[in-house]
């Protein structure tokens, strides 16, 4: 399957998830705090390369793939390359430098559920939301137990793996996933002409 087609399928999956999260946010009234980067600044976050394939193709189309790959390969810390803290002293406040192309893990956390050992859905969110929005959190947990729809991590990762089983199921540290996504794009176009018909993706 062509890289561009995989990217289109991944972005379509992200679009569906975005619509579901908007509905869930409206029903739960749960929201991330503005400027909070507590989750993003967690070291050793794992992701799959496929969820960053749209980002990698974007870099390639804009002539930034090789430079970014080199930066990633010489990166000394394990914090996500895309995360920009407001200060080096307090990494918990910041933003994603390329929010449009954030990964699936970034989109799911806070607004999706995992299943416990009994198969029950549990909202996967952070301590800041649990404590700072405790009333809404408890109400939402109860609503989920009674059937409120919420996106589920395993369901979305299964859909991702159906696009590309290798790239969609291989979990690795997030910066390695970013590097691997770029390498996939560079290898694919190494012996193919530059995709001039993909300007809308750039």
C-alpha positions in Angstrom: 0.0 0.0 0.0 1.3 3.4 -0.9 2.5 5.7 1.9 0.1 8.4 0.9 -2.8 6.0 1.1 -1.8 4.8 4.5 -1.6 8.5 5.7 -5.1 9.1 4.4 -6.4 6.1 6.3 -4.6 7.2 9.5 -6.0 10.7 9.2 -9.5 9.4 8.5 -9.2 7.3 11.7 -8.0 10.4 13.6 -11.0 12.4 12.3 -13.5 9.8 13.5 -11.8 9.8 16.9 -11.9 13.6 17.1 -15.6 13.7 16.5 -16.2 11.1 19.2 -14.0 13.0 21.7 -15.9 16.2 21.0 -19.1 14.5 21.9 -17.6 12.8 25.0 -16.2 16.1 26.2 -19.6 17.8 25.9 -21.2 15.0 27.9 -18.6 14.6 30.5 -17.5 18.3 30.8 -14.0 17.1 31.3 -11.2 19.1 29.7 -7.4 19.4 29.8 -6.1 22.5 31.6 -4.9 25.2 29.2 -1.1 25.1 28.8 -0.8 21.8 30.8 1.9 19.5 29.4 2.2 17.1 32.3 1.4 14.1 30.2 3.5 15.2 27.3 6.5 15.8 29.5 6.4 12.2 30.8 9.6 10.5 29.7 9.5 7.1 28.0 6.0 7.4 26.5 5.5 4.6 24.0 3.8 4.9 20.6 3.7 3.1 17.2 5.4 4.6 14.1 2.2 4.4 12.1 0.4 7.1 14.2 3.2 9.5 13.2 3.3 8.6 9.6 1.2 11.7 8.6 3.7 13.9 10.5 6.6 12.2 8.7 5.1 12.6 5.3 4.4 16.3 6.1 8.1 16.7 7.0 9.2 15.0 3.8 7.0 17.1 1.6 8.4 20.3 3.2 12.0 19.2 2.9 12.5 18.7 6.7 12.7 15.0 7.0 16.4 14.4 6.9 17.2 17.3 9.3 14.6 16.2 11.8 15.7 12.6 11.6 19.3 13.7 12.4 18.1 15.7 15.4 16.1 12.8 16.7 19.0 10.4 16.3 21.2 12.7 18.4 18.6 13.6 21.0 20.0 12.9 24.5 16.7 12.9 26.5 13.6 10.8 26.3 11.0 13.5 26.3 8.8 13.7 23.2 10.6 15.6 20.4 7.3 17.5 19.5 6.8 18.8 23.1 7.9 22.3 23.8 8.0 23.2 27.5 7.5 26.8 28.4 10.7 26.7 30.5 13.4 24.2 31.1 12.8 24.5 34.8 9.2 23.5 34.7 8.5 21.0 31.9 4.9 20.4 33.1 3.7 23.5 31.3 4.1 23.7 27.5 2.5 22.7 24.2 2.8 20.4 21.2 4.9 22.0 18.5 2.9 20.2 15.8 -0.6 19.6 17.3 -2.2 18.7 14.0 0.1 15.8 13.6 0.1 14.5 17.2 -0.1 10.7 17.6 -3.0 8.4 18.5 -1.7 8.0 22.1 -1.8 11.8 22.5 -5.4 12.0 21.2 -6.7 9.1 23.3 -5.3 9.8 26.7 -7.7 11.7 28.9 -10.7 11.0 26.8 -10.7 7.3 26.2 -11.0 4.1 28.3 -9.1 1.0 29.0 -10.6 -2.3 30.3 -9.8 -3.6 33.7 -9.3 -7.3 34.5 -13.0 -7.8 34.8 -13.6 -6.2 31.3 -15.1 -3.1 32.7 -14.2 0.3 31.1 -12.2 2.7 33.1 -11.5 6.3 32.0 -7.7 6.7 31.4 -6.9 10.2 32.5 -4.4 12.1 34.6 -4.2 12.9 38.3 -4.7 16.6 37.5 -8.1 16.0 35.9 -9.1 13.4 38.5 -8.4 15.8 41.4 -9.1 19.1 39.8 -12.4 18.1 38.1 -13.3 15.4 40.7 -17.1 15.9 40.6 -17.2 15.6 36.7 -14.7 12.7 36.9 -16.9 10.7 39.3 -20.1 11.5 37.4 -18.4 10.4 34.1 -17.1 7.1 35.6 -20.6 6.3 36.8 -22.1 7.2 33.4 -19.5 5.0 31.6 -20.5 2.1 33.8 -24.1 2.7 32.8 -23.3 2.7 29.1 -22.1 6.2 28.2 -20.1 5.8 25.0 -16.4 6.5 25.2 -13.5 5.7 22.8 -11.5 2.6 23.8 -7.7 2.4 23.5 -7.6 -1.2 22.3 -10.4 -0.6 19.7 -8.6 2.3 18.1 -5.2 0.6 18.1 -6.8 -2.5 16.5 -8.2 -0.2 13.8 -4.7 1.4 13.4 -3.1 -2.1 13.0 -5.5 -2.9 10.2 -3.9 -0.1 8.1 -0.4 -1.6 8.6 0.0 -4.5 11.0 3.8 -4.0 11.4 3.9 -0.2 11.9 0.6 -0.1 13.8 1.4 -2.8 16.5 5.1 -2.2 17.1 5.2 -0.1 20.3 8.4 1.8 21.1 9.6 4.9 22.9 7.9 7.9 21.3 11.1 9.4 19.8 12.0 6.1 18.3 8.5 5.9 16.8 9.0 9.4 15.3 12.4 8.4 13.8 11.0 5.1 12.4 8.1 7.0 10.8 10.5 9.3 9.0 12.7 6.4 7.9 9.7 4.6 6.4 8.8 7.7 4.3 12.4 8.2 3.2 12.9 4.6 2.3 9.6 4.5 0.4 10.6 7.6 -1.7 14.3 6.7 -2.1 13.6 5.1 -5.5 10.3 6.8 -6.4 9.7 10.3 -7.8 8.8 13.1 -5.4 5.0 13.1 -4.9 4.1 16.4 -6.5 0.4 15.6 -6.3 0.3 15.6 -2.5 0.4 19.4 -1.9 -2.8 19.2 0.1 -1.2 17.0 2.7 1.8 19.3 3.1 
